[in-house]
C-alpha cells in the first residue's frame, strides 16, 4: 500500500510567515494536498484538499467571531469574510505578508487584513512539501499557526494543569522554587480545542480522500518559542510544556514530532528555548530536530559576537526583511528556501531511510 504521510505545520509567526513581501514562489503540487477545514463550518461533510501552494493556511475564527465572520453580510462573492483584527478574532490564521510601500519601506499592520483581502505570505509548509515531492514522495498537510503566541496558546486548561503539576513535582524533588509560567489569555482553551478539531478532521478526511493509501504516519512539524523567550520562560518551563504538548498530541494520533529550531528575536534568552528543544529531541525516540538553520539567520544590526561562536555563513544572511530596510525580523522567502533545503535531508533520513538526521554544526554561543 502506498504511504502518504500527514504533516501538520504548527507554531507561531515564523511558521505563519509574517514577512514583508508577498510570496512569489507560487506553484501547484504534483500529488500532494493542503487541507482546509473551512467547508465543514459551512455544513459540508468533509474539508477541502487543494494542490495550490498559496494561500497556505486559513482563518480559524474564535467562537465569538465565527457567527459574524460567516454571516452573509460579512462575506464577499467568494465566501470570504471581511472581518479583520485577526489577533482578536481568530485562533489561527494563514501565512500573511504586510508590505505597504517598497519605496518608502513601510508595512501595514497584520490586524488590518481580513480573509477577503490579505496578502499571501511566504511560508515553509509548501516549500518543504515541494522538496518532499522532489524525492518522489507525496503527502497531505495542513497549517495551524498564529503570530505572537506562546506555546500555552495550544494548551487546554487541563494541559495547563498538567504542566503546573510537573513544575510542582520538579520543585519537590530538587528543592527549588521554579514558578509555572502559563501566560494564559482568554483564547487559550478555545485555541486548543480548535487545534484538536482541525487535526482530527484532517486525519479523518484524509482517510476518506485517500482510501487506498496508508495515512498512518502523522507528523507534527513545530516552529515556535520566540514569544516564550520574551515572556521569560526558562529551560525547564519550556521543556515541560513540550512534554505536555507531545503527550496530548500522541493521543490525537501523531506519530512523530519534528522541530524547526527557532531563530533569535533580539533576546539572548532564546537560547534557553533552543536548548530545551534540542534536549527534548535527544530524550525522545519519536522526536527529531529537522534543522537549526533558522537559528543561524542573523537580523540586521545584530551584535553577532553575543549570539554566535562562529560567524554565520553567507547562506544565512539576508534571510530577514530587516536587511531590506523594514522594521520586521521575520524570516523571508530566501530564508524559507534555506530552511526547507536543510529540513528535507532530515525528513528523508527519519521517514525514508530510518536513520537519525545529521544536523548542521552548532554555531550558537550557549
C-alpha positions in Angstrom: 0.0 0.0 0.0 1.3 3.4 -0.9 2.3 5.6 2.0 1.0 9.1 2.2 2.3 10.8 5.4 0.2 13.6 7.0 2.1 16.7 8.1 0.7 19.3 10.5 2.8 22.6 10.4 2.1 24.4 13.7 3.6 27.2 15.7 3.8 31.0 15.7 4.8 33.9 13.4 7.8 32.4 11.6 5.8 29.3 10.8 2.9 31.5 9.9 5.2 33.5 7.5 4.6 37.1 8.6 7.4 38.5 6.3 7.0 41.8 4.5 7.0 40.6 0.9 4.1 38.5 -0.5 5.1 35.1 -1.8 6.4 35.0 -5.3 7.1 31.3 -5.3 3.6 30.2 -6.3 3.1 26.7 -7.7 0.9 23.6 -7.6 1.9 20.4 -6.0 2.0 17.3 -8.3 0.3 14.9 -6.0 0.3 16.5 -2.5 -2.5 18.4 -1.0 -3.1 21.0 1.6 -6.2 20.5 3.8 -8.6 23.3 4.6 -11.2 22.8 7.3 -13.5 25.7 6.4 -16.0 23.8 4.3 -17.1 21.9 7.4 -18.1 25.1 9.0 -20.4 25.8 6.0 -22.1 22.4 6.5 -20.1 20.2 4.2 -19.3 16.7 5.4 -15.6 17.0 4.8 -12.9 19.7 4.4 -11.1 20.6 1.2 -7.9 19.3 -0.3 -6.1 21.6 -2.7 -2.8 21.3 -4.7 -2.2 25.1 -4.7 0.8 26.2 -2.7 -0.8 29.6 -1.7 -2.6 30.8 0.2 -1.2 28.5 2.9 -3.4 28.0 5.9 -6.7 29.6 6.7 -8.5 31.9 9.2 -10.0 29.8 12.0 -12.3 32.2 14.0 -12.9 32.3 17.7 -16.3 31.1 18.9 -17.4 34.7 19.4 -16.3 35.9 16.0 -17.4 32.9 13.9 -21.1 33.9 13.7 -20.2 37.3 12.4 -17.5 36.1 10.1 -19.8 33.6 8.4 -22.8 35.9 8.1 -23.7 36.7 4.5 -23.5 40.4 5.3 -19.8 40.0 6.1 -18.8 37.8 3.1 -17.6 38.7 -0.4 -18.8 36.9 -3.5 -16.3 34.1 -2.9 -17.5 33.4 0.7 -14.5 35.1 2.3 -15.1 37.2 5.4 -14.5 40.9 5.7 -13.9 40.6 9.4 -10.4 41.9 10.3 -8.4 42.1 13.5 -7.1 38.6 13.2 -5.2 38.6 16.5 -8.5 39.3 18.3 -10.9 37.4 16.2 -9.0 34.2 15.2 -7.5 31.3 16.9 -5.3 30.6 13.9 -4.5 32.2 10.6 -2.8 31.8 7.2 0.6 32.9 6.1 0.4 36.6 5.5 2.7 39.4 4.2 2.3 43.1 5.1 4.1 45.2 2.5 2.7 48.7 2.1 5.3 50.6 0.1 8.6 49.1 -1.0 9.9 52.5 -1.9 9.1 54.1 1.5 9.9 50.8 3.4 6.6 50.8 5.1 4.3 48.0 6.2 0.6 47.6 7.1 -0.5 46.1 10.5 -1.4 42.5 10.1 -4.6 43.2 12.0 -5.8 45.4 9.2 -6.2 42.3 6.9 -9.3 40.1 6.6 -9.9 36.8 4.9 -11.0 38.6 1.8 -8.0 41.0 1.2 -4.9 39.7 2.9 -1.6 39.3 1.0 -0.4 35.7 0.8 2.9 35.3 2.6 5.8 33.1 2.0 5.7 30.0 4.3 7.8 27.0 5.0 5.0 24.5 4.6 4.6 24.4 0.8 8.3 24.7 0.1 9.1 21.7 2.3 6.3 19.7 0.7 7.7 20.6 -2.7 11.1 19.2 -1.6 9.3 16.1 -0.4 7.8 15.6 -3.8 11.2 16.0 -5.5 12.1 12.8 -3.6 9.3 11.1 -5.5 7.0 11.2 -2.4 3.6 12.6 -1.8 1.8 13.8 1.3 -1.1 15.7 2.7 -0.6 18.6 5.1 -2.3 21.4 7.0 -1.1 24.7 8.5 -2.3 25.7 12.0 -0.4 28.8 13.2 -0.9 32.2 15.0 1.6 35.0 15.2 2.7 36.4 18.6 1.6 33.4 20.8 3.3 31.3 23.4 3.2 27.5 23.4 0.4 27.9 26.0 -1.9 29.1 23.2 -2.1 25.5 22.2 -2.9 24.4 25.8 -6.3 23.4 27.2 -6.9 24.2 30.8 -6.3 20.5 31.5 -2.9 20.7 29.8 -2.0 23.8 31.7 -2.8 22.0 35.0 -0.7 19.0 34.0 2.2 21.4 33.3 1.8 23.2 36.7 1.8 19.8 38.4 5.1 18.9 36.7 6.6 22.1 38.0 5.4 21.4 41.5 6.9 17.8 41.3 10.2 19.2 40.0 10.4 21.7 42.9 9.6 19.0 45.5 12.3 16.7 44.0 15.0 19.3 43.6 14.1 21.7 46.5 13.7 24.6 44.1 11.2 27.4 43.6 10.7 27.3 39.9 7.4 29.2 39.0 5.0 27.9 36.4 4.5 30.3 33.5 1.3 29.7 31.6 0.7 33.2 30.3 -2.9 32.3 29.7 -5.2 34.5 27.6 -9.0 34.1 27.2 -8.2 32.5 23.8 -6.0 29.7 25.1 -8.5 27.0 25.9 -10.6 27.7 22.8 -7.5 27.7 20.6 -6.5 24.3 22.0 -10.0 22.9 21.1 -9.8 24.5 17.7 -6.4 22.9 17.1 -7.7 19.5 18.2 -10.7 19.9 16.0 -8.8 20.7 12.8 -6.2 18.0 13.4 -8.9 15.3 14.0 -10.9 16.5 11.0 -7.7 16.4 8.9 -6.9 12.9 9.9 -10.5 11.7 9.3 -10.9 13.4 6.0 -7.5 12.2 4.7 -8.7 8.6 5.2 -11.8 9.4 3.1 -9.8 11.2 0.5 -7.1 8.5 0.1 -8.9 5.3 1.0 -6.3 3.1 -0.8 -3.3 4.7 0.8 -1.6 4.4 4.2 -2.0 7.6 6.1 -0.9 6.3 9.5 2.3 8.3 9.6 1.3 11.6 11.2 3.9 14.2 12.0 3.7 17.4 13.9 6.2 19.9 12.5 6.8 22.6 15.1 8.3 26.1 14.8 7.5 28.1 17.9 9.2 29.6 21.0 10.3 33.1 20.3 7.5 34.6 22.4 8.2 32.2 25.3 11.7 33.6 25.5 10.2 37.1 25.5 7.7 36.1 28.3 10.6 34.8 30.5 10.4 31.1 30.1 13.4 29.2 31.2 14.8 25.9 30.0 12.7 23.7 32.4 9.5 25.7 31.9 9.5 25.2 28.1 10.8 21.6 28.2 7.9 20.6 30.5 5.5 22.4 28.2 6.8 20.3 25.3 6.3 17.2 27.3 2.7 18.0 27.9 2.1 19.1 24.3 3.6 15.9 22.9 1.7 13.6 25.3 -1.5 15.3 24.2 -0.6 15.2 20.5 0.1 11.5 20.6 -3.5 11.0 21.9 -4.7 12.8 18.8 -2.8 10.3 16.6 0.5 11.9 15.9 3.5 9.5 15.5 6.4 11.9 15.0 7.4 15.3 16.5 9.7 17.4 14.2 11.3 20.7 15.2 12.5 23.6 13.1 14.6 25.3 15.8 13.6 28.9 16.4 15.6 31.9 15.5 16.8 34.8 17.6 14.4 37.7 18.3 16.6 40.3 20.0 16.8 38.0 23.1 19.7 36.1 24.3 17.2 34.1 26.4 16.1 32.4 23.2 19.0 30.1 23.8 17.1 28.6 26.7 14.2 27.6 24.3 16.7 26.2 21.7 18.4 24.1 24.4 15.0 22.8 25.6 14.1 21.8 22.1 17.4 20.1 21.5 17.3 18.1 24.8 13.6 17.2 24.2 14.6 15.6 20.9 17.6 13.8 22.4 15.3 12.3 25.1 12.5 11.0 22.8 12.9 8.4 20.1 9.8 9.9 18.2 11.1 13.5 18.3 13.7 14.8 15.9 15.4 18.2 15.2 14.9 18.8 11.5 17.2 21.8 11.2 19.0 24.6 13.1 19.1 26.8 10.0 16.7 29.4 11.3 18.8 29.9 14.4 21.8 30.8 12.2 19.9 33.7 10.4 21.1 37.0 12.0 18.9 40.1 11.8 20.2 43.4 10.6 22.1 45.3 13.3 22.6 42.3 15.5 25.8 42.1 17.6 26.7 38.6 16.3 29.6 38.2 18.8 27.0 37.9 21.6 25.0 35.2 19.8 27.4 33.1 17.7 30.6 31.3 18.4 31.3 31.3 14.6 30.1 33.9 12.1 27.0 32.6 10.1 27.8 31.6 6.6 26.6 33.7 3.6 23.7 31.3 3.1 22.0 32.5 6.3 22.3 36.3 5.6 19.6 38.5 4.2 17.0 35.9 5.3 15.0 38.5 7.3 13.3 41.6 5.9 15.2 43.9 8.3 18.0 43.6 5.8 15.8 45.2 3.2 15.1 48.3 5.3 12.0 47.2 7.1 11.2 47.0 10.8 10.4 43.3 10.5 12.6 40.5 11.8 10.6 37.6 10.3 12.1 35.1 8.0 11.6 35.9 4.3 11.2 33.7 1.3 15.0 33.3 0.8 15.2 32.1 4.4 12.4 29.6 4.0 14.2 28.1 0.9 17.3 27.6 3.0 15.3 26.0 5.9 13.4 23.7 3.5 16.7 22.6 1.9 18.2 21.6 5.2 15.0 20.2 6.7 14.3 17.8 3.8 17.5 16.0 4.4 16.5 15.2 8.0 12.9 14.3 7.0 14.3 11.9 4.4 16.6 10.3 6.9 13.9 9.6 9.5 10.9 8.8 7.3 12.6 7.1 4.3 16.0 5.8 5.4 15.0 5.0 9.0 18.2 6.7 10.3 19.0 9.6 12.6 19.2 13.0 10.9 22.5 14.8 10.6 22.0 18.3 11.8 24.1 21.4 11.0 27.2 22.1 13.1 26.3 24.3 16.0 27.4 27.9 16.0 25.1 29.4 18.7 27.1 30.5 21.7 25.4 28.6 24.6 
